[in-house]
């Protein structure tokens, strides 16, 4: 009986909160109406960095919404950097495609490793082709770029550094192969490197990857004479190798330290992209809510983790806008276990003690809620009450949802605004290859 009473109290709390919230939620059209949908986000266009989240890695509405917002910010407000929670070398293939740059042959396609559906899906494909068409008739230095922030590409990044040195400095390429040779046994199984480092009680390859990055940067003046963009790409790949080597050593020792290293790398990459782009550069970030919301307002931060959103808030202040996304129910593309096959899973309705349930109880199927104004004190206070928040990554386990996917958060301090879709659908994953007649530069196919 006590459990039933507590559940009723939670439902009543959600109903009362929803009555207040409903007065502030702005109903929004479907992201399929890209121009109308995107116009709702003009209010954020003065920012330097706009971070667009997602509550899952496999929901079509989140991808389509971010695409519509990004299109608006690029077309109408001059944003030129799209930085996503994806590996640098895979995103680089897409970047060359959308900016009409020379194709660099590779035996690999973009975004084929687990979780392939996260970026190899119909919604990303549609956005990439829009971005290529948008850039086509613009001067090269005005074209919007598509970049990856993540660190999981150990083997691919090593290959990219070596390919670059083979072109510009064959003698240095030989030395680089010697340094990176330490990691050769683990390029296809970097997690195995972490286990080996624990067994050995030392970091067998740390000095080598640091030495290679140092050697590359020491020769930057000469390399920049060849091609500044290519050197920037190679240097970033060398940084990825250094970060990945460290990450895989940490992942078995401390989830907090490995999380912080990864998000620090992603923030540092974003900062370098802005610096590389030059004065007035502005970026849009696509990543999970757990990365783009201010970690200091969540259980993650309370246990010592930080993220890109918190770093952007510290670095850019009000010039960083953090926008979260949420849903109540529907379907999602996810696996049952890491490296498992993709499944279309049913998303359970949100818990009665969650932020999601409050938004669901408003009865507004799709909405934007913006609480930055001082005049919305009542709304800010309402969303300052700690509640549970759901996070579904590439793995979804509905049978253990409370333990596996919910954490406590103060929404008002975590985000500046929130996009809500009551019911959502899984992304449509794309198979490998490229469509008939597509150019050789095509990054990933139907």
N, C-alpha and C positions, 0 to 999 in steps of 0.2 A: 504493500500500500504506500509506503514511504517513497518508493521509486516512482510510482504512478503520480503521486503528488508533486514530486520534483519535476517530472516531465510536463505536467500541467502548468507549473510556474514558469518554466522555460518558454512554453508556447504563449502564455499570456504576456510575458516580457517582450517576445518578438512581435506580438500583435500591437502592443502599446508603442514600441519603438517604430514599427512600420507606419503607424498613423502619423507620426511626426515626419519620418523620412519621406513619405509619399508627397509631402508638400514641396520638397526640394528636388526630387528626381525629375529630370527632363526627359520625357519620352523621345526616343530617337528612331529614325527609320532603319530598315535593314541595310547592312553594309553593301548589299547588292546595288542599292541606289548610291553609288560611290560619291557622287558630287554632293548630294543632299546630306549624306551621313558625314562626310569629311568637313562640311561647313560648320558643324557643331564644335569643331576643335580649333577654329580660327583664334579663339580666345587665348590659346596657349602659344601662339606663333612668335611672340617676342622672346621666347626662351632661347638659350644657347643649346641645351640638350633636352630632348623630350624622350622619356623612357616609357615604352609601351609594353605592358606585361601580358600575362596569360595565366590562367589558373590550371591549365593542363598543357602538355606538349602535343596533343592530338585532337584539337577541337577546331573545326573549320571556321566557325564564326569569329574566333579570336584572330586567326590569320587574315581573314577577309577584312575585318575591322581595321587591323593594323595597316593593311595594304591601302585601304581607302583613306585613312588618316595620313599616311606617308605620302600618297599621291598628292593630296591637298597641300601638305607642307612643302613639297618639292615644287609643285606647279605654281602656287600662289605666294609662297613665302620664302623661297630661296634656300631651303635646306639642301645640302649636297652630300651628306654622309649618312648611309644606312648601315648600322653596325649591329650584327645579330649574334645570338648565342650559338655559334657554329664554328667549325675549325677553319683556321686561317687559309690553308692551301685550297680547300674545297670552295670556300667563298671567293678566293682569288680567281678561280676558273669562271665563276659567275660574273665577277667584276670585269674581267677582260671581255666577256660577252656583252655586258650591258654598256660598257664604255667604248665598244668597237675597237678594242686593242688587238694587237697581233696574237694569234692563237699560239700557245705553247703545247706541242704534242705531249701526251702523257698516256701511259698504259692504263691508267685508272680513270674512272668517271667520278664526278662529284657526288658526295653524299650517298655512298653505297654501304658503308659500315653501319652497324646498329647505333642508333635507331634511325634507319634510313627514312622512314615516313616523316620525321620531324622537319626535314627540309626538302626531301624529294616527294612533294605532294602537289596536287593540282593548284591549290591556292598560291603557293610560292611560285610555281611555274607561270601562272597568269601575271603575277606581279613582276617577275623578272622580265617577261616579254613586254609588259607595259613600259618598264624602265628603259629597256633597250630602245624602244620606239621613241620615247621621250627624249633620249639623249642624241638620237641620230643626227639631227640638224643643228646641234649646239656646238660651240667651240670646245675643243678637247678639255680646256681648263675649267669649263662651266658644267661639265657632265657630272651627274650624281653617281656616287660609287657605292658598291655593295661589299661589305667587309665582314670578316669573321673575328670573333673575340676569344674563342675558346682554346684549350690547350691539349686536346686529346690526340693530335695528329703527329705523334712522335716520328714514326717511320716516314710519313709523307713529307714532313717538314725537313727531315734529314735529306731526303732525296732532292727536295727543292733547293736547299743550300748547295749541295754538290753539283746539281745541274747548272746553277748560276755560276759557280766558280769554274766549272769546265769551260764555260763560254768566255769568261773575262780574265781568268788567272789559272791556267792549267797546273802550274807548279804548286800554287796554294791549294788547289783541289786535291792534290796527292796528300798533302799534309792533313787536310780536313778529313779525308777518308781514314787516315790513321787515327785521328782523334775520335771520330765517330765509330770507329771499328769496335770500341769497347761496348757499344750498345747494339751491335749487329745481331747477337743472338736473341735479343728481346724486341726487335722492331715490330714484329707481328704479335707480340704478347707482352706489352709493357708492364702489365700487372705482375707478370712473372719476375720482372726486374726488381719490383718492390719487395717481393718475397725473398729474392736472392740477397738483396741488400740487408734484410733483417737477419738472414741466416749467417751472412758474413760479418755482421756487426759493423759495417762501414759503408761508405758511399763510393763504390768502385769507379763510377764514371763521372762524378761531379766535376772534378778538376778538368777533365777533357772537354766537356761541353762548355764550361766557362771559358776555357782557353780558346775554343773555336770562335765563340761570340766576340771575345776580346780581339782576336786576330782580324776578324771581319771588320769590326769598328775601327781598328787602328789603321786600316787601309781605305777608309771611307772616302778620303779626298780623291785618290786615284780611281776608285770604283765609280764615284759619282760622275766622272767625266764620260763614262760609257753610257749610263742610263740611270738617272736618279730614281725613277719609279721601280726599276728592277732591283736596285740596291736596297731600297726601302723594303721591298717584298722579301728579299733574301735575309736582311737583318732581322725582320720580324720573325721569319721562320727559325732563325738561330735562337731568338729569344724564346720561341715556343719550345724548342728542344730543351733549352736550359730549364724552363718552367716545368715541362713535362717530366724531365728526369727527377726533379725535386718532388713533384706532386706524387709520382708513383712510389717514391720512397716513404712519403708521409701517409699515404692512404691506409696502410695497415696499422699505423701507430696512432694516428689522431685524426678523426673526422673533422674536428674543428680546425686544426691547422691546415689540412688539405683543402677544406672549403675556403678558408681565408686566402691561401696562396692562389687558388684558382680565380677568385673574385678580384684579388689585387692585380693579377695579370690582366684580366679583362678590363678593369678600369684603366690601367696603365696603357693598354692598347688603344682604348678609346681616346685617351689624352694625346697619344702620339698621332692618331689619325687627325685630330683637330689641329695639332701643330703643323703636321705635314700639309694640310689643306690651306693653311695660311690665315691671315687676318680675316675676322668675320665668319670663320667656319662655324657651321651649326650641324648638329647630328641628331638622328633619331635612332634609338636603341630598341631592338626587339629581343626580349628575354623573358624568362619565367617571372611571375610575381615575386618569388622568393629571392630573385636577384635584383629586381629593379625597385622594389619597395624598400623603405628605410628599415634596415635590419634592427636598428636600435629600438624600434617600436614593436618588436616581435620576440617570441620565445627564443628564436635563433640568436638574436643580439643579447638577450639576457643571459645566455650561456657562453658568450664570448665570440660569436661569429659576426662578421660584417659582410657587406656586399657592395655591388656597384652603386645601387641607389643611395646608400649611406655615404659612400665616397663622393658621389656627384653632389649630394647636398652639402657636404663639407667644402668641396672645391668651388662650386658654382653658386651656392646659396639659392636665392629665388630664381636664378637663371636655369635651374634644373627643375623640370616638372615631371613628377612621378605618377603615372596613371595605371591603376590596377584594373584587372578584369575578373569577372566572376560569373558563375552559372549555378543553377539549382540541380538540373537533371538533364538526361539525354544519353548520347553515346559518345565514346571517345576511342581513338586509336591508341593502344598501349599494349605492353607485354605483361605477362604474369611474373616474369623474372628478368633480371638483367641479361641481355644477349639472347633473350627468347624471341619467338616469332610474334609478329604483330597480330593482335586480335581486336575486333570491334567489341568493346565492353559497354555494358549498361552502367551509366553513372547514377548512383543512388541519390535520392532526394536529400538535401542538406539537413544537418542535425538542427534540432530546435534551439540549441544554445550557440548557434553560429551567426556570423555576420551575414552569410548567404541567406539564411532563413529570414532575416529581417528584410532584406531586399526582395525576397520572394513574396513576403506577406504584403508588400505595397500593392501587389496586383498589376504592376507595370511591367510588361513583358520584356521591354528593351529600354534601357535608360542610361543617361549620363548624369552623374552627381558630382558637382564641383564645390568644394568647401573652403576654397582659399580666402574668400572674402571675410573680413572682420564682421560683416553684417550677418553672417550665418553662424553666430555663436551657438544657437540652440542646436543646429545640426552638428557642429563640431563637438559639442558636449555629448550628444547622443552617440556619436561614433568614437568617442574617447573611452567608452566603457569596454574593458577587455572581453573579448568573445573568441570563440574558436573560428579558425579560417581553414579552408581546405586547400591542399596543394597536391595535384596529381602530376607526376613527371612522366617519364617514359615507361614506368612500371605503375600499374594500378591493381591494388588488392582490395576489392570491395568487402571481402569477408573479414578483413581486419582494418577497416577504414579508419576508425577512431584512432587507433595506435599508429597506423602507417601513414595517414594523410592529413591529420588535423594538428594544428598548433595554435597557441594563443597569440592574439595580436590586438593592437590598438589601431584600428583602421585610420582614424583621423590623423595620426602621426606617421603611419606607414606610407600613405599615398596623399597626393593632392586632389585626386579625382578618381572616379570609379565608373567603369563601363559594365553594365549588367545585361546578360542575356538569360532569361529564365530557363529556356530549353535550347540545347545545342546539339550539334551533330559531329560525328567523327570526320577527320580529314580523309580525303581520297588519296591513298598512296599511289605513286607512279612506279612502274617497273623500270628496269635498266634499259639503256639504249637511247637513241634519239629518233624522232619521227622522220619518215621518208621525206627527203628534200631539204631537211634542216642543214644549216651550214656546219662546217667542221668545228666552228667555235662554240657550237651548242653545248651548254654545260651539263645538262641532264635531260632525260627524255621521257616520252610517253610510253 
